[in-house]
Amino acid sequence: MMETILNIYLIIKNGFVAEFRAVDYSLEGSEDEKINFLKSRAKEDYQIAQRFNSPCNSAGQFMKYSKFSKLESQGMQFQLFEEIFREYKVPQNPLICVTPVVDGIVLSD
């Protein structure tokens, strides 16, 4: 079945989540094939990914990566990607691959 899938980048600068980026694809295949495809494109896609704002508190400060990690451990990080999901018009529970980029270095397999 054809499905829109996303490579999402978590841009971390000095321990803070400073930006999100994303690239979409429409692919057919198994879930494993799609995930493997996204992982194979992670480094390349980063250069062409569309930029999105990351969350800030009321003082305009970015979220600490440790807070993001806590949300992730609770399965709640997807709430932070809502703008990305709307932009690419993906269904609920889309297939995504999240790649951290720490101080400019793409951390992918």
Backbone as CSV, one residue per row, in Angstrom:
resi,resn,N_x,N_y,N_z,CA_x,CA_y,CA_z,C_x,C_y,C_z
1,MET,0.830,-1.176,0.000,0.000,0.000,0.000,0.882,1.249,0.000
2,MET,0.544,2.207,-0.840,1.263,3.481,-0.908,1.009,4.256,0.384
3,GLU,2.079,4.794,0.940,1.984,5.489,2.219,2.994,6.630,2.242
4,THR,2.615,7.752,2.854,3.555,8.848,3.057,4.334,8.566,4.335
5,ILE,5.657,8.556,4.199,6.548,8.300,5.330,7.493,9.485,5.461
6,LEU,8.053,9.665,6.660,8.837,10.873,6.931,10.177,10.563,7.577
7,ASN,11.204,11.253,7.107,12.470,11.368,7.823,12.375,12.673,8.606
8,ILE,12.456,12.579,9.928,12.390,13.759,10.788,13.731,13.902,11.500
9,TYR,14.204,15.125,11.557,15.489,15.419,12.199,15.258,16.269,13.437
10,LEU,15.913,15.872,14.496,15.874,16.564,15.770,17.204,17.301,15.890
11,ILE,17.195,18.614,15.682,18.416,19.404,15.678,18.723,19.848,17.113
12,ILE,19.819,19.318,17.652,20.194,19.577,19.036,21.462,20.441,19.038
13,LYS,21.368,21.594,19.684,22.513,22.505,19.791,22.750,22.812,21.258
14,ASN,23.935,22.498,21.717,24.307,22.757,23.111,23.298,22.191,24.106
15,GLY,22.745,21.013,23.791,21.824,20.343,24.704,20.376,20.772,24.595
16,PHE,20.054,21.646,23.634,18.689,22.119,23.450,18.170,21.706,22.070
17,VAL,16.873,21.409,21.990,16.228,21.074,20.722,15.925,22.392,20.017
18,ALA,16.770,22.750,19.064,16.706,24.073,18.443,15.868,24.120,17.171
19,GLU,15.579,22.962,16.586,14.875,22.958,15.303,14.471,21.529,14.973
20,PHE,13.435,21.403,14.149,13.081,20.130,13.520,13.261,20.317,12.018
21,ARG,13.515,19.223,11.336,13.517,19.217,9.874,12.819,17.940,9.418
22,ALA,12.316,17.954,8.189,11.616,16.764,7.695,11.653,16.677,6.176
23,VAL,11.599,15.435,5.701,11.488,15.105,4.276,10.451,13.998,4.169
24,ASP,9.583,14.083,3.161,8.559,13.051,2.988,8.799,12.229,1.726
25,TYR,8.273,11.012,1.754,8.297,10.093,0.610,6.962,9.371,0.561
26,SER,6.533,9.012,-0.638,5.382,8.130,-0.815,5.923,6.821,-1.358
27,LEU,5.767,5.761,-0.559,6.333,4.463,-0.923,5.363,3.340,-0.665
28,GLU,5.571,2.259,-1.401,4.885,0.997,-1.141,5.907,0.042,-0.552
29,GLY,5.425,-1.001,0.113,6.315,-2.004,0.670,5.975,-2.302,2.109
30,SER,6.747,-3.190,2.693,6.525,-3.552,4.093,7.026,-2.434,4.997
31,GLU,6.625,-2.491,6.250,7.077,-1.493,7.216,8.597,-1.539,7.347
32,ASP,9.168,-2.739,7.398,10.624,-2.871,7.501,11.336,-2.269,6.291
33,GLU,10.786,-2.495,5.100,11.398,-1.934,3.887,11.368,-0.402,3.923
34,LYS,10.265,0.148,4.385,10.133,1.604,4.449,11.099,2.199,5.478
35,ILE,11.198,1.561,6.640,12.117,2.048,7.670,13.560,1.968,7.179
36,ASN,13.902,0.855,6.551,15.260,0.709,6.012,15.545,1.773,4.953
37,PHE,14.546,2.086,4.136,14.711,3.132,3.126,14.996,4.481,3.800
38,LEU,14.175,4.825,4.805,14.380,6.104,5.487,15.760,6.176,6.131
39,LYS,16.173,5.101,6.781,17.498,5.086,7.412,18.602,5.243,6.373
40,SER,18.426,4.622,5.212,19.454,4.714,4.170,19.576,6.127,3.610
41,ARG,18.524,6.927,3.755,18.501,8.290,3.222,18.815,9.354,4.275
42,ALA,19.009,8.951,5.523,19.090,9.905,6.639,20.147,10.985,6.436
43,LYS,21.361,10.616,6.108,22.420,11.632,5.964,22.174,12.530,4.762
44,GLU,21.768,11.942,3.658,21.522,12.704,2.436,20.337,13.658,2.587
45,ASP,19.255,13.156,3.179,18.030,13.949,3.300,18.203,15.163,4.205
46,TYR,19.099,15.083,5.151,19.278,16.191,6.088,19.553,17.501,5.350
47,GLN,20.328,17.438,4.293,20.700,18.645,3.545,19.523,19.283,2.825
48,ILE,18.500,18.496,2.487,17.368,19.022,1.722,16.087,19.144,2.550
49,ALA,16.152,18.783,3.820,14.963,18.745,4.666,14.384,20.135,4.915
50,GLN,13.057,20.180,4.949,12.343,21.419,5.250,12.455,21.708,6.742
51,ARG,12.632,22.966,7.070,12.813,23.387,8.466,11.465,23.669,9.139
52,PHE,11.409,23.310,10.431,10.239,23.565,11.263,10.710,24.082,12.616
53,ASN,9.870,24.907,13.241,10.194,25.423,14.564,10.116,24.319,15.605
54,SER,10.981,24.402,16.578,10.902,23.494,17.721,10.178,24.221,18.851
55,PRO,9.719,23.484,19.837,8.967,24.121,20.919,9.837,25.034,21.782
56,CYS,9.224,26.112,22.230,9.873,27.058,23.144,8.945,27.294,24.330
57,ASN,9.530,27.655,25.443,8.704,28.001,26.592,8.243,29.459,26.473
58,SER,7.532,29.951,27.482,6.974,31.303,27.410,8.055,32.390,27.354
59,ALA,9.284,32.046,27.766,10.395,32.999,27.706,11.158,32.897,26.385
60,GLY,10.669,32.039,25.472,11.314,31.889,24.176,12.527,30.979,24.181
61,GLN,12.706,30.196,25.243,13.848,29.281,25.331,13.472,27.917,24.759
62,PHE,14.430,27.323,24.045,14.211,25.996,23.476,14.123,24.939,24.569
63,MET,13.482,23.836,24.221,13.349,22.694,25.119,14.694,21.989,25.280
64,LYS,15.031,21.607,26.504,16.238,20.829,26.735,16.045,19.447,26.127
65,TYR,17.121,18.891,25.575,17.029,17.552,24.998,16.604,16.535,26.054
66,SER,17.016,16.717,27.296,16.632,15.783,28.362,15.112,15.741,28.532
67,LYS,14.448,16.870,28.357,12.975,16.904,28.439,12.365,16.174,27.246
68,PHE,12.920,16.393,26.049,12.442,15.678,24.871,12.592,14.169,25.088
69,SER,13.741,13.773,25.603,14.016,12.361,25.854,13.002,11.765,26.823
70,LYS,12.618,12.534,27.819,11.607,12.073,28.779,10.263,11.880,28.085
71,LEU,9.882,12.838,27.242,8.639,12.706,26.475,8.691,11.472,25.571
72,GLU,9.849,11.266,24.962,10.032,10.125,24.065,9.863,8.811,24.825
73,SER,10.406,8.729,26.028,10.299,7.495,26.812,8.854,7.207,27.200
74,GLN,8.013,8.245,27.203,6.590,8.098,27.507,5.744,7.982,26.233
75,GLY,6.407,7.982,25.067,5.694,7.895,23.792,4.926,9.157,23.438
76,MET,5.307,10.285,23.991,4.569,11.536,23.786,5.263,12.504,22.838
77,GLN,6.420,12.139,22.286,7.163,13.051,21.416,6.405,13.375,20.135
78,PHE,5.475,12.518,19.729,4.745,12.752,18.488,3.924,14.036,18.544
79,GLN,3.525,14.446,19.734,2.775,15.697,19.890,3.592,16.885,19.398
80,LEU,4.901,16.803,19.510,5.775,17.902,19.094,5.904,17.992,17.573
81,PHE,5.529,16.940,16.876,5.672,16.891,15.422,4.371,17.231,14.688
82,GLU,3.368,17.721,15.395,2.061,17.974,14.779,2.141,18.915,13.577
83,GLU,2.958,19.956,13.673,3.098,20.888,12.543,3.638,20.157,11.308
84,ILE,4.584,19.281,11.521,5.155,18.491,10.419,4.091,17.576,9.831
85,PHE,3.346,16.901,10.690,2.306,15.982,10.220,1.244,16.716,9.410
86,ARG,0.874,17.922,9.860,-0.114,18.713,9.107,0.449,19.139,7.757
87,GLU,1.690,19.586,7.748,2.320,20.049,6.503,2.317,18.956,5.433
88,TYR,2.609,17.740,5.839,2.700,16.639,4.880,1.412,15.831,4.770
89,LYS,0.392,16.253,5.523,-0.935,15.624,5.449,-0.860,14.104,5.641
90,VAL,-0.143,13.693,6.670,-0.021,12.262,6.957,-1.170,11.822,7.855
91,PRO,-1.552,10.542,7.767,-2.628,10.039,8.631,-2.135,9.920,10.075
92,GLN,-3.062,9.620,10.960,-2.698,9.406,12.361,-1.728,8.233,12.445
93,ASN,-0.743,8.327,13.331,0.286,7.299,13.519,1.096,7.021,12.252
94,PRO,1.697,8.050,11.673,2.487,7.847,10.451,3.784,7.098,10.736
95,LEU,4.332,6.505,9.700,5.624,5.844,9.807,6.696,6.918,9.668
96,ILE,7.536,7.045,10.708,8.591,8.056,10.693,9.898,7.449,11.178
97,CYS,10.980,8.097,10.805,12.302,7.778,11.324,12.858,9.096,11.868
98,VAL,13.165,9.119,13.174,13.685,10.329,13.807,15.189,10.179,13.982
99,THR,15.923,11.121,13.415,17.387,11.103,13.463,17.877,12.327,14.222
100,PRO,18.653,12.132,15.276,19.221,13.287,15.969,20.399,13.874,15.200
101,VAL,20.515,15.191,15.238,21.656,15.906,14.669,22.217,16.738,15.812
102,VAL,23.348,16.289,16.350,23.912,16.909,17.547,25.083,17.810,17.150
103,ASP,24.884,19.100,17.394,25.910,20.102,17.073,26.463,19.915,15.659
104,GLY,25.535,19.696,14.709,25.878,19.593,13.290,26.238,18.214,12.792
105,ILE,26.285,17.206,13.657,26.664,15.853,13.241,25.418,14.982,13.196
106,VAL,25.101,14.421,11.997,23.960,13.545,11.808,24.302,12.175,12.405
107,LEU,23.540,11.754,13.410,23.785,10.491,14.086,22.856,9.414,13.529
108,SER,23.284,8.801,12.424,22.488,7.738,11.804,23.339,6.493,11.636
109,ASP,22.658,5.375,11.451,23.370,4.081,11.263,24.162,4.075,9.984
